[in-house]
Amino acid sequence: MITPEIVAYITSERAKGTTEPIIKANLLANGWTEADIAEALAALASGSKPGAPSAVYSDAELRRYRLKKTWLTFAILVVADTVAIILLGGQGLFGVSLTSIVARLVVIYIISYFTSKGSKPEKTMAKSVGTTVIRIVGAILLAFVIGIGLLFALCLFAFSGHSGL
């Protein structure tokens, strides 16, 4: 794993003119692994910022990342929904019947899925969390606007003189 310490050491030793075999020997003597050293040297040689994720991810890596992010978002939203139910006196906005619970879980999963769709691993955890929060808020606002629109359409239909759907 590339750490700031190994990068700083390699950079400072290179600035002093120390050869790569000596740098490797010193790092090995101080407990660094061959893999860590090779990874740090390769990152420094390529000019990329060490520790930053690669811009190219395999499809399997992206799928695993998005699935993990979907279920994490799902868990967070279920907890938020549970807290809302408790705060609203055990009834929540839509009651606690089996149908409303299943509908809630389906809506929460759909929101979770769309908040993680198209996402990629971020450079920092803070940026990843910020991006996720923005996506969740956007999806909830979108669901709210769609719900209000459907309610408005239903009201128009109900008050236009039609009986039943």
C-alpha positions in Angstrom: 0.0 0.0 0.0 1.3 3.4 -0.9 1.6 5.8 2.1 2.8 9.4 2.3 5.8 8.2 4.3 7.1 5.9 1.6 6.5 8.5 -1.1 8.3 11.2 0.9 11.2 8.9 1.5 11.6 7.9 -2.1 11.3 11.5 -3.3 13.8 12.8 -0.8 16.3 10.1 -1.5 16.0 10.6 -5.3 16.6 14.3 -4.7 19.8 13.4 -2.9 20.9 11.3 -5.9 20.5 7.9 -4.1 20.1 5.1 -6.6 17.0 2.9 -6.8 18.7 -0.3 -5.5 19.9 1.5 -2.4 16.4 3.1 -1.8 14.8 -0.4 -2.1 17.4 -1.9 0.2 16.8 0.8 2.8 13.0 0.4 2.6 13.3 -3.4 2.9 15.5 -3.0 5.9 12.9 -0.8 7.5 10.0 -3.2 7.1 8.5 -2.3 3.8 7.4 -5.1 1.5 8.6 -5.6 -2.1 5.0 -5.0 -3.2 4.7 -1.7 -1.4 8.0 -0.5 -2.8 7.2 -1.6 -6.3 3.8 0.1 -6.1 5.2 3.4 -4.8 8.0 3.4 -7.4 5.6 2.6 -10.2 3.2 5.4 -9.1 6.1 7.9 -8.9 7.5 6.8 -12.3 4.1 7.1 -14.0 3.6 10.6 -12.7 0.3 9.8 -11.2 -0.6 11.0 -7.7 0.3 8.1 -5.4 -2.6 6.7 -3.5 -5.1 8.0 -6.0 -7.3 5.4 -7.6 -6.8 4.5 -11.2 -9.0 6.2 -13.7 -9.7 2.9 -15.4 -11.7 0.3 -13.5 -12.7 -3.2 -14.6 -16.4 -3.9 -15.0 -16.3 -6.3 -12.1 -14.7 -3.7 -9.8 -17.3 -1.1 -10.7 -20.1 -3.6 -10.2 -18.8 -4.6 -6.8 -18.3 -0.9 -5.8 -21.8 0.1 -7.0 -23.5 -2.9 -5.3 -21.7 -2.1 -2.0 -22.7 1.5 -2.3 -26.3 0.6 -3.2 -26.7 -1.6 -0.1 -24.9 0.9 2.2 -27.3 3.6 0.9 -30.2 1.3 1.4 -29.2 0.6 5.0 -28.8 4.3 5.7 -32.2 5.1 4.2 -34.0 2.3 6.1 -32.5 3.6 9.4 -33.7 7.1 8.5 -37.1 5.8 7.6 -37.3 3.8 10.9 -36.3 7.0 12.9 -39.0 8.9 11.0 -41.6 6.3 12.0 -40.5 6.4 15.6 -40.6 10.2 15.7 -44.0 10.3 14.1 -45.5 8.2 16.8 -45.1 4.8 15.3 -47.2 5.5 12.2 -44.9 7.3 9.9 -46.2 9.1 6.9 -48.0 6.0 5.4 -48.7 3.8 8.4 -47.1 0.6 9.2 -49.1 -2.0 7.4 -47.3 -4.8 5.6 -48.2 -3.2 2.2 -46.7 0.2 3.2 -43.6 -1.4 4.6 -43.0 -3.4 1.5 -43.7 -0.4 -0.7 -41.3 1.7 1.4 -38.5 -0.9 1.1 -39.0 -1.1 -2.7 -38.9 2.7 -3.0 -35.8 2.9 -0.8 -34.1 0.2 -2.8 -34.9 2.0 -6.1 -33.6 5.3 -4.6 -30.4 3.4 -3.4 -29.9 1.8 -6.8 -30.2 5.1 -8.8 -28.0 7.0 -6.3 -25.2 4.5 -6.9 -25.7 4.0 -10.7 -22.9 5.5 -12.6 -20.8 6.2 -9.6 -17.1 5.5 -9.5 -14.7 5.1 -6.6 -13.6 8.6 -5.4 -10.2 9.8 -4.4 -11.2 10.5 -0.9 -13.8 9.2 1.5 -15.1 12.7 2.1 -15.7 13.2 -1.6 -17.4 9.8 -1.8 -19.7 10.6 1.1 -20.5 14.0 -0.2 -21.3 12.6 -3.7 -23.5 10.0 -2.1 -25.4 12.5 0.1 -26.0 14.7 -2.9 -27.2 11.8 -5.0 -29.5 10.6 -2.2 -31.0 14.1 -1.6 -31.5 14.5 -5.4 -33.2 11.1 -5.7 -35.5 11.9 -2.7 -36.4 15.3 -4.1 -37.1 13.7 -7.5 -39.3 11.1 -5.8 -41.1 13.8 -3.9 -41.7 15.9 -7.0 -43.0 12.9 -8.9 -45.2 12.0 -6.0 -46.6 15.5 -5.8 -47.2 15.5 -9.5 -49.0 12.2 -9.3 -51.1 13.4 -6.4 -51.9 16.6 -8.4 -52.9 14.5 -11.4 -55.1 12.3 -9.3 -56.8 15.3 -7.7 -57.4 16.8 -11.2 -58.9 13.4 -12.3 -61.0 13.0 -9.2 -62.4 16.5 -9.3 -63.0 16.6 -13.1 -66.2 14.6 -12.7 -64.9 11.1 -13.5 -65.9 8.4 -11.1 -63.2 5.9 -10.4 -60.0 5.1 -12.2 
